[in-house]
Amino acid sequence: MSLGSIFDIAGSGMTAQSLRLNTTASNIANAETASSSTEHTYRARKPVFAAIQQELLNPAASKTGFASDSGTGAGVRVEGVVESTAELQMRYQPEHPAANEDGYVFYPNVNVVEEMADMMSASRSFQMNVEIMNTAKSMMQRILTLGQQ
């Protein structure tokens, strides 16, 4: 693996964690939205990630023979965003404007505590990828100054 591919790997990680932060923020924003039916109720969403193989991330490296380990993970991609299948919250609130004929209101299956923990984890992962990029940049700058002495 070359020093240059570190930027591709960390960049793919930053993109994935950015999507994770966005879906978590959407879940938290919709945590208390009410609906009169299960069909119209917001459901928590989670991104699904998969490892990218080195050959897919940098096809030129595999053609030139510089791809070191065939089959090793070299980044992450988003496979999609799935909705949670957890049960919706049903509350008896006959005075609520969105109550159905039985007086029940449906709320999303969003656990705000879990979402906050997920948001902190995604934020830390994003920060780590930024640190990796900064370290790689610093290493490349030091390599350029080796010949100047």
Secondary structure, 3 states (H helix, E strand, C coil): CCCCHHHHHHHHHHHHHHHHHHHHHHHHHCCCCCECCCCCCCCCEEEEEEEEEHHHHCHHHHHHCCCCCCCCEEEEEEEEEEECCCCCEEEECCCCCCCCCCCEEEECCCCHHHHHHHHHHHHHHHHHHHHHHHHHHHHHHHHHHHHHC
